[in-house]
Amino acid sequence: MTKKEMVLTRGTERKAYVKQMFNDIAHRYDFLNHFLSGGVDIYWRKKAVSKLEVQPDDVVLDLACGTGDFALETAAAKNCRVVGTDIASQMLVFGKQKLEKKKHVPKISYINGDGEFLPFKTGSFKGVTIAFGIRNMGDISAALKEMKRILSRKGQAIILEFSLPVNPLFKRLYLFYFKHILPKIGRAVSSDSQAYSYLPASVEKFPAVSEFEGWMSEAGFSRVEHWKLLNGVAVIYRGINEEKS
Ligand SMILES: C[S@@+](CC[C@H](N)C(=O)[O-])C[C@H]1O[C@@H](n2cnc3c(N)ncnc32)[C@H](O)[C@@H]1O
């Protein structure tokens, strides 16, 4: 199946494809992330974590945690405990290696798991975060419902995801870089012929901001709001679970 057909697919077939893809590029993931974004992804994660309101020692789930950059940022900024979950075990291997290199080990643990069927009790986290992960889920609505389910009452979800720029000229320039230059660099460095073409294709397929906020509301989140970053290249979404578990 081509990457175009794959982004149009939903469900278990796509999930298996995405899992394999991240296992294959795990060894190059961090380098390419920072290189292809010019380091701006680091600032975006900090900004997204700043929107999360939790107390020290609260427990936060970082879903689709990958190699753990968002989990590390959350644990450092909020002094809370973080559980990172990802479907691709190789991404977690690199995440665990990064933890071991830290002088002051943050309160982070990693568990291999699927965001659509989270292995946690209802209401067990004060916060749930997901950075550049929701777009990759086989069933986005199912993952949003799971995120809402595992939150305690008044718990918050923070979602950081790519979108498309608002300014038409900037959007044209950006799409040229995103669709024609980025995949070539990604292919050369990661040796994966599809992964960095899948990225722009999946971003173009992802719902616009207002539509995605509607999906969050349908999943049960209240007071849904967003902040655009870099003219809308990325967006931070926040929603609250106001229901009793
Ligand atoms: C672009 S990476 C983001 C990693 C990390 N959050 C970051 O900010 O760098 C997307 C991650 O989503 C994970 N993922 C995709 N589908 C998933 C699922 N159904 N359940 C859990 N993780 C999933 C992938 O394995 C991958 O590590």
PDBQT file of the ligand as one rigid body, heavy atoms in Angstrom, charges set to zero:
ROOT
HETATM    1  C1  LIG A 301       5.640  11.583  15.779  1.00  0.00    +0.000 C 
HETATM    2  S1  LIG A 301       5.883  10.465  17.096  1.00  0.00    +0.000 S 
HETATM    3  C2  LIG A 301       5.764  11.531  18.504  1.00  0.00    +0.000 C 
HETATM    4  C3  LIG A 301       6.624  11.091  19.660  1.00  0.00    +0.000 C 
HETATM    5  C4  LIG A 301       6.719  12.055  20.824  1.00  0.00    +0.000 C 
HETATM    6  N1  LIG A 301       5.436  12.305  21.426  1.00  0.00    +0.000 N 
HETATM    7  C5  LIG A 301       7.380  13.356  20.452  1.00  0.00    +0.000 C 
HETATM    8  O1  LIG A 301       6.858  14.413  20.789  1.00  0.00    +0.000 OA
HETATM    9  O2  LIG A 301       8.451  13.319  19.854  1.00  0.00    +0.000 OA
HETATM   10  C6  LIG A 301       4.343   9.618  17.135  1.00  0.00    +0.000 C 
HETATM   11  C7  LIG A 301       4.318   8.440  18.072  1.00  0.00    +0.000 C 
HETATM   12  O3  LIG A 301       2.982   7.926  18.132  1.00  0.00    +0.000 OA
HETATM   13  C8  LIG A 301       3.088   6.542  18.383  1.00  0.00    +0.000 C 
HETATM   14  N2  LIG A 301       1.795   5.892  18.118  1.00  0.00    +0.000 N 
HETATM   15  C9  LIG A 301       1.160   5.782  16.933  1.00  0.00    +0.000 A 
HETATM   16  N3  LIG A 301       0.007   5.107  17.077  1.00  0.00    +0.000 NA
HETATM   17  C10 LIG A 301      -0.088   4.782  18.396  1.00  0.00    +0.000 A 
HETATM   18  C11 LIG A 301      -1.057   4.077  19.166  1.00  0.00    +0.000 A 
HETATM   19  N4  LIG A 301      -2.164   3.554  18.620  1.00  0.00    +0.000 N 
HETATM   20  N5  LIG A 301      -0.855   3.959  20.502  1.00  0.00    +0.000 NA
HETATM   21  C12 LIG A 301       0.259   4.477  21.075  1.00  0.00    +0.000 A 
HETATM   22  N6  LIG A 301       1.223   5.132  20.391  1.00  0.00    +0.000 NA
HETATM   23  C13 LIG A 301       1.047   5.296  19.065  1.00  0.00    +0.000 A 
HETATM   24  C14 LIG A 301       4.209   6.122  17.456  1.00  0.00    +0.000 C 
HETATM   25  O4  LIG A 301       4.732   4.855  17.760  1.00  0.00    +0.000 OA
HETATM   26  C15 LIG A 301       5.205   7.270  17.649  1.00  0.00    +0.000 C 
HETATM   27  O5  LIG A 301       6.153   6.998  18.653  1.00  0.00    +0.000 OA
ENDROOT
TORSDOF 0
